[in-house]
Amino acid sequence: MRLLLRWFINTLALFVVVNVVPGFHYRSIASLAIAALVLGLLNALIRPVLFVLTLPITIVTLGLFLLVLNAIVLEMAAWVVPGFSIDAFRWAIVGALVLAIISFFTSHIGERRRER
């Protein structure tokens, strides 16, 4: 149940990004939901590998390169999902920043509280 809730929240976050960032486009809510699912899969499978490969540059930039890494994953999702597109890489960076801000506020939704 938590997985479905996270997927729904990520779909809503992507919906906010598409409506706030001018370079993002989607054809339907279904394509947006599929894009959120693909984005979650890419974040779980591909992003850790990319993170390890780019760790030196991430350390040198004090973690700011993670924003570029998130934009690359967003571009991958746009490349895979028909009906979801990003005009330019700079919009992907802005979208990654907006997604990071939304994720910061929604990260604890659906988690169980630990008992002490």
C-alpha distances in whole Angstrom, upper triangle without the diagonal:
4,5,5,6,9,10,11,12,14,15,17,18,20,21,23,24,26,27,29,30,33,33,29,29,27,27,24,21,20,22,20,17,18,20,17,15,18,19,16,17,21,20,18,21,24,24,25,28,29,29,31,33,34,34,37,37,34,36,39,38,36,32,33,33,29,29,31,29,26,28,29,25,25,28,27,24,27,29,26,25,27,27,26,29,30,34,35,34,35,32,30,31,31,27,26,27,26,22,23,24,21,19,21,20,16,16,15,12,9,11,12,16,18,20,24
4,5,5,6,9,10,10,12,14,15,16,18,20,21,22,24,26,27,28,31,31,27,28,26,27,24,21,20,22,19,16,18,19,15,14,17,17,14,16,19,17,16,19,22,22,22,25,26,26,28,30,31,30,34,34,31,33,36,34,32,29,30,30,26,26,28,26,23,26,27,23,23,26,25,22,25,27,25,24,27,27,25,28,29,32,33,32,32,30,27,28,28,25,23,24,23,19,20,21,18,15,17,17,13,12,11,9,6,8,9,13,16,18,22
4,5,5,6,9,10,10,12,14,15,16,18,20,21,22,24,26,26,29,29,25,25,23,25,22,19,18,19,17,14,14,16,12,11,14,14,11,12,15,14,13,16,19,19,19,22,24,23,26,28,28,29,32,32,29,31,34,33,31,28,28,28,24,24,26,24,21,23,24,20,20,23,22,19,22,24,22,20,23,24,22,25,26,30,31,29,30,28,25,26,26,23,21,23,22,18,19,20,17,15,17,17,14,13,13,11,9,10,13,16,18,22,25
4,5,5,6,9,10,10,12,14,15,16,18,20,21,23,24,25,28,28,24,24,21,22,19,16,15,17,15,11,13,14,11,10,14,14,12,13,17,16,15,18,21,21,22,25,26,26,28,30,31,31,35,34,31,34,37,35,33,30,30,30,26,26,27,25,22,24,25,21,20,23,22,19,21,24,21,20,22,22,21,24,25,29,30,29,30,28,25,26,26,23,22,24,22,18,20,21,18,16,19,18,14,14,14,12,10,12,15,18,21,24,27
4,5,5,6,9,10,11,12,14,15,17,18,20,21,22,24,27,27,24,24,22,23,20,16,16,18,15,12,15,16,12,12,16,15,13,15,18,17,17,20,22,22,23,26,27,26,29,31,31,31,35,34,31,33,36,34,32,29,29,29,25,25,27,25,22,24,25,22,21,24,23,20,22,25,23,21,24,23,22,24,25,29,30,29,30,27,25,26,25,21,21,22,20,17,18,18,15,13,16,15,11,11,11,8,7,10,13,16,19,22,25
4,5,5,6,8,10,10,12,14,15,16,18,20,21,22,25,25,21,22,20,22,20,16,16,17,14,12,13,14,10,10,13,12,9,12,15,13,13,17,19,18,19,22,23,22,25,27,27,27,31,30,27,29,32,30,28,25,25,25,21,21,23,21,18,20,21,18,17,21,20,17,20,23,21,19,22,22,20,22,23,27,27,26,27,24,21,22,22,19,17,19,17,14,15,16,13,10,13,13,9,9,10,8,7,10,13,16,19,22,25
4,5,5,6,9,10,10,12,14,15,16,18,20,21,23,23,19,19,17,19,16,13,13,13,11,8,10,10,7,7,10,10,8,11,13,13,13,16,18,18,19,22,22,23,25,27,27,28,31,30,28,30,33,31,30,26,26,25,22,21,23,21,17,19,20,17,16,19,18,15,17,20,18,16,19,18,17,19,21,24,25,24,25,23,20,21,21,18,17,19,17,14,15,17,14,12,15,15,12,12,14,12,11,13,17,20,22,26,29
4,5,5,6,9,10,10,12,14,15,17,18,20,22,22,19,19,17,18,15,12,12,13,11,8,11,12,8,9,13,13,11,14,17,16,17,20,21,21,23,26,26,26,29,30,30,31,34,33,30,33,35,33,31,28,27,27,24,23,25,23,19,21,22,19,17,20,20,17,18,21,20,17,19,18,17,20,21,25,26,25,26,23,21,22,22,18,18,19,17,14,16,17,13,13,16,15,11,13,14,11,11,14,17,20,23,27,30
4,5,5,6,9,10,11,12,14,15,16,18,21,21,18,19,17,19,17,13,14,15,12,10,13,13,9,11,14,13,11,15,17,15,16,20,21,20,22,25,25,24,27,29,28,29,32,31,28,30,32,30,29,25,25,25,22,20,22,21,18,19,21,18,16,20,20,17,19,22,21,19,21,20,18,20,20,24,25,24,24,21,19,20,19,16,16,17,14,11,13,13,10,9,12,11,8,9,11,9,10,13,16,19,22,25,28
4,5,5,6,8,10,10,12,14,15,16,19,19,15,16,15,17,16,13,13,13,10,8,11,10,6,8,11,9,8,12,13,12,14,17,18,16,19,22,21,21,24,26,25,26,29,28,25,28,30,27,26,23,22,22,19,17,19,18,14,16,17,14,13,16,16,13,15,18,17,15,18,17,15,17,17,21,22,21,21,18,16,17,17,13,13,14,12,9,11,12,9,8,12,12,9,10,13,11,12,15,18,21,24,27,30
4,5,5,6,9,10,10,12,14,15,18,17,14,14,12,14,12,9,10,10,7,5,8,8,5,8,11,10,10,13,15,14,16,19,19,19,21,24,23,24,27,28,28,29,32,30,28,31,33,30,29,26,25,24,21,19,21,20,16,17,18,16,13,16,16,13,14,17,16,14,16,14,12,15,16,20,21,21,21,18,16,18,17,14,14,16,13,11,14,15,11,11,15,15,12,14,16,14,15,18,21,24,27,30,33
4,5,5,6,9,10,11,12,14,17,17,14,14,13,15,13,10,12,13,9,9,12,11,9,12,14,13,13,17,18,17,19,22,22,21,24,27,26,26,29,30,29,30,33,31,29,31,33,30,30,26,25,25,22,20,22,21,18,18,20,18,15,18,19,16,16,20,19,17,18,16,14,17,17,20,22,22,22,18,17,19,17,13,14,15,12,10,13,13,10,11,14,13,11,13,15,13,15,18,21,23,27,30,33
4,5,5,6,9,10,10,12,15,16,13,14,14,16,15,12,14,14,10,10,13,11,9,12,14,12,12,16,16,15,17,20,20,19,21,24,23,23,26,28,26,27,30,28,25,28,30,27,26,22,21,22,19,16,19,18,14,15,18,15,13,16,17,15,15,19,19,17,19,17,14,16,16,19,20,19,19,16,14,15,14,10,11,12,9,7,10,10,6,8,11,11,9,11,14,13,15,17,21,23,26,29,32
4,5,5,6,9,10,10,13,13,10,11,10,13,12,10,12,11,7,8,11,8,7,11,12,10,11,14,15,14,17,19,19,18,21,23,22,22,26,26,25,27,29,27,25,28,29,26,26,23,21,21,18,16,17,17,13,13,15,13,10,13,15,12,12,15,16,13,15,13,11,12,12,15,17,16,17,13,12,14,12,9,10,12,9,7,11,12,9,10,14,14,13,14,17,16,18,20,24,26,29,32,35
4,5,5,6,9,10,12,13,10,10,9,12,10,8,11,11,7,9,12,10,9,13,14,13,15,18,18,18,20,23,23,22,25,27,25,26,29,30,29,30,33,31,28,31,33,30,29,26,24,24,22,19,20,20,17,16,19,17,13,16,17,14,14,17,18,15,16,13,11,13,13,16,18,18,18,15,14,16,14,11,13,14,11,10,14,14,11,13,16,16,14,17,19,18,19,22,26,28,31,34,37
4,5,5,6,8,11,13,10,12,12,15,14,12,15,14,11,12,15,13,12,16,17,15,16,20,20,19,22,24,24,22,25,28,26,26,30,30,29,30,32,30,27,30,31,28,28,25,23,23,21,18,20,20,17,16,19,18,14,17,19,16,16,20,20,18,19,16,14,15,14,17,18,18,17,14,14,15,12,10,12,12,9,9,12,11,9,12,14,13,13,16,18,17,20,22,26,27,30,34,36
4,5,5,6,9,10,8,10,11,14,14,13,16,14,11,13,15,12,11,15,16,13,15,18,18,17,20,22,22,20,23,25,23,23,27,27,26,27,29,27,24,28,28,25,25,22,20,20,18,15,16,17,14,13,16,15,11,14,16,14,13,17,18,16,17,15,12,12,11,13,14,14,14,10,10,11,9,6,9,9,6,7,10,11,9,11,14,14,14,16,20,19,21,23,27,29,32,35,37
4,6,6,7,8,5,6,7,11,11,11,14,12,9,12,14,11,12,15,16,14,17,19,19,19,22,24,23,22,25,27,25,25,29,29,28,29,32,29,27,30,31,28,28,25,23,22,21,17,18,19,16,14,16,16,12,13,16,14,12,16,17,14,15,12,9,10,9,12,13,14,14,10,11,13,11,8,11,13,10,10,14,14,13,15,18,18,17,20,23,22,24,26,30,32,35,38,40
4,6,7,9,8,8,10,12,13,12,16,15,12,15,17,15,15,18,19,17,20,23,22,22,25,27,26,25,28,30,28,28,32,32,31,32,34,32,29,33,33,30,30,27,25,25,23,20,21,22,19,17,20,19,16,17,20,17,16,19,20,18,18,15,13,13,12,14,16,17,16,12,13,15,12,10,14,14,11,12,16,15,13,16,19,18,18,21,24,22,25,27,31,33,36,39,41
4,6,9,9,11,13,16,16,16,19,17,14,17,19,17,16,20,21,18,20,24,23,22,25,27,26,24,28,30,27,27,31,31,29,30,32,29,27,30,31,27,27,25,22,23,21,18,19,21,17,16,19,19,15,17,20,18,17,20,22,20,20,18,15,14,13,14,15,16,14,11,12,13,10,9,12,12,9,11,14,13,12,15,17,17,17,20,23,22,25,27,31,32,35,38,41
4,6,6,9,12,15,17,17,19,17,14,17,19,16,16,20,20,17,20,23,21,21,24,26,24,23,26,28,25,25,29,29,27,28,30,27,25,28,28,25,25,23,20,20,19,16,16,18,15,13,16,17,13,14,17,16,14,18,20,18,19,16,13,12,10,10,11,12,10,7,9,10,7,6,10,10,8,11,13,13,13,16,18,18,19,21,24,24,27,29,32,34,37,40,42
4,6,8,11,14,16,17,20,18,15,19,20,17,18,22,21,19,22,25,23,23,27,28,26,25,28,30,27,28,31,31,29,31,32,29,28,31,31,27,28,26,23,23,22,18,18,20,18,15,18,18,15,15,18,17,15,18,20,19,18,16,13,11,9,9,10,12,11,8,10,12,10,9,13,14,12,14,17,17,17,20,22,22,23,25,28,28,30,32,36,38,40,44,46
4,7,10,14,16,17,19,16,15,18,19,15,17,20,19,17,21,23,21,21,25,26,24,22,26,27,24,25,29,28,26,28,30,27,26,29,29,26,27,25,21,21,20,17,16,18,16,13,15,16,12,12,15,15,12,14,17,16,16,14,11,8,6,5,7,9,9,5,8,10,9,9,12,13,13,14,17,18,18,20,22,23,23,25,29,28,30,32,36,38,40,44,46
4,7,11,13,13,15,13,11,14,15,12,13,17,16,14,18,20,18,19,22,23,22,21,25,26,23,24,28,28,26,28,30,27,26,29,30,27,28,25,22,21,20,17,16,18,15,12,14,14,10,10,13,12,9,12,15,13,13,11,8,6,5,7,9,11,11,7,8,11,10,8,11,13,12,13,16,17,16,18,21,22,21,23,26,26,27,30,33,35,38,42,44
4,7,10,11,13,10,9,13,14,11,13,17,16,15,18,20,19,20,24,25,23,23,27,28,26,27,30,30,29,31,33,31,29,33,33,30,31,28,26,25,23,20,20,20,18,15,17,16,13,12,15,13,9,12,14,12,11,8,6,5,6,8,11,13,14,11,11,15,14,12,15,17,15,15,19,20,19,20,23,24,23,25,28,27,28,31,34,37,40,43,46
4,6,8,9,7,6,10,11,9,12,14,14,14,17,19,19,20,23,24,23,23,27,28,26,28,31,31,30,32,35,32,31,34,35,32,33,30,28,27,25,22,22,22,19,17,18,17,13,13,15,12,10,12,13,10,9,5,4,6,9,11,15,16,17,14,14,17,16,14,16,19,17,16,20,21,19,20,24,24,23,24,27,26,27,30,33,36,39,42,45
4,7,8,6,8,11,11,11,14,16,16,17,19,21,21,23,25,26,25,26,29,30,29,31,34,34,33,36,38,36,34,38,39,36,37,33,31,30,28,26,25,25,22,20,21,20,17,16,17,14,12,14,14,11,8,5,7,9,12,14,18,20,21,18,18,21,20,17,20,22,20,20,23,24,22,23,27,27,25,27,30,28,29,32,35,38,41,44,47
4,5,5,6,9,10,11,13,14,15,16,19,20,21,22,24,26,26,26,29,31,30,31,35,35,34,36,39,37,35,39,40,37,38,34,32,31,29,27,27,26,23,22,23,21,18,18,19,15,14,16,15,12,10,7,9,12,15,17,20,22,23,20,19,23,22,18,21,23,21,19,23,24,21,22,26,26,24,25,28,26,26,29,32,35,38,42,45
4,5,5,6,9,10,10,12,14,15,16,18,20,21,23,24,25,25,28,30,29,30,33,34,33,35,38,36,34,37,39,36,36,33,31,30,28,26,26,25,22,21,22,20,17,18,19,15,14,17,16,12,12,10,10,13,16,19,22,23,24,20,19,22,21,18,20,22,19,17,21,22,19,20,23,23,20,22,24,22,22,26,29,32,35,38,41
4,5,5,6,8,10,11,12,14,15,17,18,20,21,22,23,24,27,28,28,29,32,33,33,35,38,36,34,38,39,37,37,33,32,31,28,26,27,25,22,22,22,20,17,18,18,14,14,16,14,11,10,9,10,14,17,20,23,24,25,22,20,23,23,19,21,23,21,19,22,24,21,21,25,24,22,23,25,23,23,26,29,32,35,38,41
4,5,5,6,9,10,10,12,14,15,16,18,20,21,21,22,25,26,25,27,30,30,30,32,35,34,32,35,37,34,35,31,30,28,26,24,24,23,20,19,19,17,14,15,15,11,10,12,11,7,7,6,6,10,13,17,19,20,22,19,17,21,20,17,18,21,20,18,21,23,20,20,24,24,22,23,26,24,24,27,30,33,36,39,42
4,5,5,6,9,10,10,12,14,15,16,18,20,20,20,23,25,24,25,29,29,29,30,33,32,30,33,34,32,32,28,27,26,23,21,21,21,17,17,18,15,12,14,14,10,10,13,12,9,10,8,7,10,12,16,18,19,20,17,15,18,18,14,15,18,16,14,18,19,16,17,20,21,18,20,22,21,21,24,27,30,33,36,39
4,5,5,6,9,10,11,12,14,15,17,18,19,20,23,24,24,25,28,29,29,30,34,32,30,33,35,33,33,29,28,27,24,22,23,22,18,18,19,16,14,16,15,12,12,15,13,10,12,11,10,13,16,19,21,21,23,20,18,20,20,16,17,20,18,15,18,19,17,16,20,20,17,18,21,18,19,21,25,28,30,34,37
4,5,5,6,8,10,11,12,14,15,16,17,18,21,22,22,24,27,27,27,29,33,31,29,33,35,32,32,29,28,26,23,22,22,21,18,18,18,15,13,14,13,9,10,12,10,7,9,10,9,12,15,19,21,21,23,20,18,20,21,17,17,21,19,16,19,21,19,18,22,22,20,20,23,21,21,23,26,29,32,35,38
4,5,5,6,8,10,10,12,14,15,15,16,19,20,20,21,24,25,24,26,30,28,26,30,31,29,29,25,24,23,20,19,19,17,14,14,14,11,9,11,10,6,7,10,8,6,9,9,7,10,12,16,17,17,19,16,14,17,17,14,14,17,16,13,16,19,17,16,20,21,18,19,22,21,21,23,27,29,32,35,38
4,6,5,6,9,10,10,12,14,15,15,18,20,19,20,23,24,24,25,29,27,25,28,30,28,28,24,23,22,19,18,18,17,13,14,15,11,10,12,12,8,10,13,12,10,12,12,10,13,14,18,19,18,20,17,14,17,17,13,13,16,14,11,14,16,14,13,17,17,15,15,18,17,17,19,23,26,28,32,34
4,5,5,6,9,10,11,12,14,14,17,19,19,20,23,24,24,26,29,28,26,29,31,29,29,25,25,24,20,20,20,18,15,16,16,12,12,14,12,9,12,14,11,10,13,14,12,15,17,20,22,21,23,20,17,19,20,16,16,19,18,14,17,19,17,15,19,20,17,16,19,18,17,19,22,25,28,31,34
4,5,5,6,8,10,10,11,12,15,16,16,18,21,21,22,24,27,26,24,27,30,28,28,24,24,22,19,18,18,16,13,14,13,10,9,11,9,6,9,10,8,8,11,13,11,13,15,19,19,18,21,19,16,18,19,16,15,18,18,15,17,20,18,16,20,21,19,18,21,20,20,22,25,28,30,34,36
4,5,5,6,9,10,10,10,13,15,14,15,19,19,19,21,24,23,21,24,26,24,24,21,20,18,15,15,15,13,10,11,11,7,7,10,8,6,9,11,10,10,13,14,11,13,14,17,18,16,18,16,13,15,16,13,11,15,15,11,13,16,15,13,17,18,16,16,19,19,19,20,24,26,28,32,34
4,5,5,6,9,10,10,12,15,15,15,18,20,20,21,25,24,21,24,27,25,25,21,21,19,16,16,17,14,11,13,13,10,10,13,12,9,13,15,13,13,16,17,15,16,17,21,21,19,21,19,16,17,18,15,13,16,16,12,13,16,15,12,16,17,15,14,16,16,16,17,20,23,25,29,31
4,5,5,6,8,9,11,13,14,15,17,19,19,21,24,24,22,25,28,26,26,22,22,21,17,18,18,15,13,15,14,10,11,14,11,9,13,14,12,12,16,18,16,17,19,22,22,21,23,21,18,19,21,18,16,19,19,16,17,20,18,16,19,21,18,17,19,19,19,19,22,25,27,30,33
4,5,5,5,6,9,10,11,12,15,15,16,18,21,21,19,22,25,23,23,20,20,17,15,15,15,11,10,12,10,7,9,11,8,8,11,12,10,12,16,18,15,16,16,20,19,17,20,19,15,16,19,16,14,17,18,15,15,19,18,16,19,21,19,18,21,21,21,22,25,27,29,32,34
4,6,6,5,7,10,10,10,13,15,15,16,20,19,17,20,22,21,21,17,17,15,12,13,13,10,8,11,11,7,9,12,10,10,13,15,14,15,19,20,17,18,18,21,20,18,20,19,15,15,17,15,12,15,16,13,13,16,16,13,16,18,17,15,18,18,19,19,22,24,26,29,31
4,6,6,7,10,11,11,13,15,16,17,21,21,19,21,24,23,22,19,20,18,15,16,17,13,12,15,14,11,13,15,13,13,16,17,16,17,21,22,20,21,21,25,24,21,23,22,19,19,21,19,16,18,19,16,16,19,18,15,17,20,18,15,18,19,18,18,21,23,24,28,30
4,6,7,7,10,11,12,14,15,17,20,20,19,21,24,24,23,20,21,19,16,17,17,13,13,15,14,11,13,15,12,13,16,16,15,17,20,22,20,21,21,25,24,21,24,23,19,20,23,20,18,21,22,18,18,22,21,18,21,23,21,19,22,22,22,22,24,27,27,31,33
4,6,5,6,9,10,11,12,14,18,18,16,19,22,21,21,18,19,16,13,15,14,10,11,13,10,8,11,13,10,11,15,14,13,16,20,22,19,19,19,22,21,18,21,21,17,18,21,19,16,19,21,18,18,21,21,19,21,24,22,20,23,24,24,24,27,29,30,34,35
4,5,5,6,9,10,10,12,15,15,13,16,19,18,18,14,15,13,10,12,11,8,8,11,9,7,11,12,11,12,15,16,15,17,21,23,20,19,19,22,20,17,19,19,15,15,18,16,13,16,18,15,14,18,19,16,18,21,20,18,21,22,23,23,26,27,28,32,33
4,5,5,6,9,10,10,14,15,13,15,18,18,17,14,16,14,11,14,14,10,11,14,13,11,14,16,14,16,19,19,19,21,25,26,23,23,23,25,24,21,22,23,19,18,21,20,16,18,21,18,16,20,21,18,19,22,21,18,21,23,23,22,25,27,27,30,32
4,5,5,6,9,10,13,14,13,16,18,18,19,16,17,14,13,15,14,11,13,15,13,12,15,16,14,16,19,19,18,21,25,27,24,24,23,26,24,21,23,23,20,19,23,21,18,21,23,20,19,23,24,21,22,26,25,22,25,27,27,26,29,30,30,34,35
4,5,5,6,8,11,11,11,14,16,16,16,14,14,11,10,12,11,7,10,12,10,9,13,14,12,15,17,17,18,20,24,25,23,22,21,23,21,17,19,20,17,16,20,19,16,18,21,19,18,21,22,20,21,25,24,22,25,27,28,27,30,31,32,35,36
4,5,5,6,9,10,8,11,13,13,13,11,12,10,8,11,11,8,10,13,11,11,14,16,15,17,20,20,20,23,26,28,24,24,22,24,22,19,20,21,18,16,19,19,15,17,20,18,16,20,21,18,19,23,23,20,23,25,26,25,28,29,29,33,34
4,6,5,8,10,9,11,14,15,15,13,15,12,11,15,14,11,14,16,15,14,18,19,18,20,23,23,23,25,29,31,28,27,26,28,25,22,23,24,21,20,23,23,19,21,24,21,20,23,25,22,22,26,26,23,26,28,29,27,30,31,30,34,34
4,6,8,9,10,12,13,14,16,14,15,12,12,15,13,11,14,16,14,14,18,18,17,20,22,22,22,25,28,30,27,26,25,26,24,20,22,24,20,19,23,23,19,21,24,23,21,25,26,24,25,28,28,26,29,31,31,30,33,34,34,37,38
4,6,6,6,9,10,11,12,10,12,8,9,12,11,9,12,14,12,13,17,17,17,19,22,21,23,25,28,30,27,25,23,25,22,18,19,21,18,17,20,20,17,19,22,21,19,22,24,22,23,26,27,25,28,30,31,30,33,34,34,37,38
4,6,5,6,9,10,10,9,11,9,9,13,12,11,14,16,15,16,19,20,20,22,24,25,25,28,31,33,29,28,26,28,25,21,22,24,21,19,22,22,18,19,23,21,19,22,24,22,22,26,26,24,26,29,30,29,31,32,32,35,35
4,5,5,6,9,10,10,12,10,11,15,14,13,16,18,17,19,22,22,22,25,27,27,28,31,34,35,32,30,28,29,26,22,23,25,22,20,23,24,21,21,25,24,22,24,27,25,25,28,29,27,30,32,34,32,35,35,35,38,38
4,5,5,6,8,8,9,7,9,12,11,11,14,16,15,17,20,20,21,23,25,25,27,29,32,33,29,28,25,26,23,19,19,22,19,17,20,21,18,19,22,22,20,22,25,23,23,27,28,26,29,32,33,32,35,36,36,39,39
4,6,5,6,5,7,5,7,10,10,9,12,14,14,16,18,19,20,22,24,24,26,28,31,32,28,27,24,25,22,19,19,21,18,15,18,19,16,16,20,19,16,19,22,20,20,23,25,23,26,28,30,29,32,32,32,35,36
4,5,5,6,9,8,10,13,13,13,16,18,18,19,22,23,23,26,27,28,30,32,35,35,32,30,28,29,26,22,22,24,22,19,21,22,19,19,22,22,19,21,24,22,21,25,26,24,27,30,31,30,32,32,32,35,35
4,5,8,9,9,11,14,14,14,17,18,19,21,23,24,25,27,28,29,31,33,36,36,33,31,28,29,25,22,21,24,22,19,21,23,20,19,23,23,20,23,26,24,23,27,29,27,30,32,34,33,36,36,36,39,38
4,5,5,6,9,11,11,12,15,16,17,19,20,21,23,25,26,27,29,31,34,34,30,28,25,26,23,19,18,20,19,16,18,20,17,16,20,20,17,19,23,22,21,24,26,25,28,30,32,31,34,34,35,38,38
4,6,8,9,11,13,13,15,17,18,20,21,23,24,26,27,29,30,32,35,35,31,30,27,28,25,21,20,22,20,17,19,20,17,16,19,19,16,18,21,20,19,22,24,22,25,28,30,29,32,31,31,35,34
4,5,6,8,10,10,12,14,15,16,18,20,21,22,24,25,27,28,31,31,28,26,24,25,22,19,18,19,17,14,16,17,14,13,16,16,13,15,18,17,16,19,21,19,22,25,27,26,29,29,29,33,33
4,5,6,7,9,10,12,13,15,16,18,19,21,22,24,25,27,29,29,26,24,21,22,19,16,15,16,15,11,13,15,12,11,14,15,12,14,17,16,16,19,21,20,23,26,28,27,30,31,31,35,35
4,5,5,6,9,10,11,13,14,15,17,19,20,21,23,25,27,28,24,22,20,21,18,14,14,16,13,10,13,15,11,12,15,15,13,16,19,18,18,21,22,21,24,27,29,28,31,32,33,36,37
4,5,5,6,8,10,10,12,14,15,17,18,20,21,23,26,26,22,21,19,21,18,14,14,15,13,10,13,13,9,10,13,13,10,13,16,14,15,18,19,17,21,23,25,24,28,29,29,33,34
4,5,5,6,9,10,11,12,14,15,17,18,20,21,24,24,20,19,16,17,15,12,11,12,9,7,9,10,6,7,10,10,8,11,14,13,14,17,18,17,21,23,25,25,28,29,31,34,35
4,5,5,6,9,10,10,12,14,15,16,19,20,23,23,19,17,14,16,13,9,9,11,8,6,10,11,8,9,13,13,12,15,17,16,17,21,21,20,24,26,28,28,31,32,34,37,38
4,5,5,6,9,10,11,13,14,15,17,19,22,22,19,17,15,17,15,11,12,13,10,9,12,12,9,11,14,13,12,15,17,16,17,20,21,19,23,24,26,26,29,31,32,35,37
4,5,5,6,9,10,11,12,14,15,17,20,20,16,15,13,16,14,11,12,12,8,8,10,9,6,8,11,9,9,12,14,12,14,17,17,16,20,21,23,23,27,28,30,33,35
4,5,5,6,9,10,10,12,14,15,18,18,14,13,10,12,10,7,8,8,5,5,8,7,5,8,11,10,11,14,15,14,16,19,19,19,23,24,26,26,30,31,33,37,38
4,5,5,6,9,10,10,12,14,17,18,15,13,11,13,11,8,11,11,8,8,12,11,9,12,14,13,14,17,18,17,19,22,22,21,25,26,27,28,31,33,34,38,40
4,5,5,6,9,10,11,12,16,17,13,13,12,15,13,11,13,13,9,10,13,11,9,13,14,12,13,16,17,15,18,21,20,19,22,23,24,25,28,30,32,36,37
4,5,5,6,9,10,11,13,14,10,9,8,12,11,9,11,10,6,9,11,8,7,11,12,10,12,15,15,14,17,19,19,19,22,22,24,25,29,31,32,36,38
4,5,5,6,9,10,12,13,10,8,7,10,9,7,11,10,7,9,12,10,10,14,15,13,15,18,18,18,21,23,22,22,26,26,27,29,32,34,36,40,42
4,5,5,6,9,12,13,11,10,10,13,12,11,14,14,10,13,15,13,12,16,17,15,17,20,20,19,22,24,23,23,26,26,27,28,32,34,36,39,41
4,5,5,6,9,11,8,9,10,13,14,13,15,14,11,14,15,12,12,16,16,14,16,19,18,17,21,23,21,21,24,24,24,26,29,32,34,38,40
4,6,5,7,8,5,5,6,10,11,11,14,12,10,13,15,12,13,16,16,15,17,20,19,19,22,24,23,23,27,26,27,29,32,35,37,40,43
4,6,8,10,8,7,9,11,12,12,16,14,12,15,17,15,16,19,20,18,20,23,23,22,26,27,26,26,29,29,30,31,35,37,39,43,45
4,7,10,9,9,12,15,16,16,19,17,15,18,20,17,17,21,21,19,21,24,23,22,26,27,26,25,29,28,28,30,33,36,38,41,44
4,6,6,8,11,14,16,17,19,17,15,18,19,16,17,21,20,18,21,23,22,21,25,26,24,25,28,26,27,29,32,35,37,41,43
4,6,8,11,14,16,18,20,18,17,20,21,18,19,23,22,20,23,26,24,24,28,29,27,27,30,29,29,32,35,38,40,44,47
4,7,10,13,16,17,20,17,16,20,20,17,19,22,21,19,23,24,23,23,27,27,26,27,30,28,29,31,35,38,40,44,47
4,7,10,13,14,16,13,12,16,16,13,15,18,17,16,19,21,19,20,24,24,23,24,27,26,27,29,33,35,38,41,44
4,7,9,11,13,11,10,14,14,12,14,17,16,16,19,21,20,21,24,25,24,25,29,28,29,31,35,37,40,43,46
4,6,8,9,7,7,10,11,9,12,14,14,14,17,19,19,20,23,24,24,25,28,28,29,31,35,37,39,43,45
4,7,9,7,8,11,12,11,14,16,16,17,20,21,21,23,25,27,27,28,31,31,33,35,38,40,43,46,48
4,5,5,7,9,10,11,13,15,16,17,19,20,21,22,25,26,27,27,31,31,33,35,39,40,42,46,48
4,5,5,6,9,10,10,12,14,15,16,19,20,20,22,25,25,25,29,30,32,33,37,38,40,44,45
4,5,5,6,9,10,11,13,14,15,17,19,20,21,23,24,25,29,29,32,33,37,38,40,43,45
4,5,5,6,8,10,10,12,14,15,16,18,20,21,22,23,27,27,29,31,35,36,38,42,44
4,5,5,6,9,10,10,12,14,15,16,18,20,20,21,25,25,27,28,32,34,36,39,41
4,5,5,6,9,10,10,12,14,15,16,19,20,20,24,25,27,28,32,33,35,38,40
4,5,5,6,9,10,11,12,14,15,17,18,19,23,24,26,28,31,32,35,38,40
4,5,5,6,8,10,10,12,14,16,16,17,21,21,24,25,29,30,33,36,38
4,5,5,6,9,10,10,12,14,15,15,19,20,22,23,27,28,30,34,35
4,5,5,6,9,10,11,13,14,15,19,20,22,23,27,28,30,33,35
4,5,5,6,8,10,11,12,14,17,18,21,22,26,27,29,32,34
4,5,5,6,8,10,10,11,15,15,18,19,23,24,27,30,32
4,5,5,6,9,10,10,14,15,18,18,22,23,25,28,30
4,5,5,7,9,10,13,14,18,18,22,22,25,28,29
4,5,5,6,8,11,12,15,16,20,21,23,27,29
4,5,5,5,9,10,13,14,17,18,21,24,26
4,6,6,8,10,14,14,17,17,20,23,24
4,6,8,9,12,13,16,16,19,22,24
4,6,6,9,10,14,15,18,21,23
4,6,8,8,12,13,15,19,21
4,6,6,9,9,12,15,18
4,6,9,10,14,17,20
4,7,9,13,16,19
4,6,9,12,15
4,6,9,13
4,6,9
4,6
4
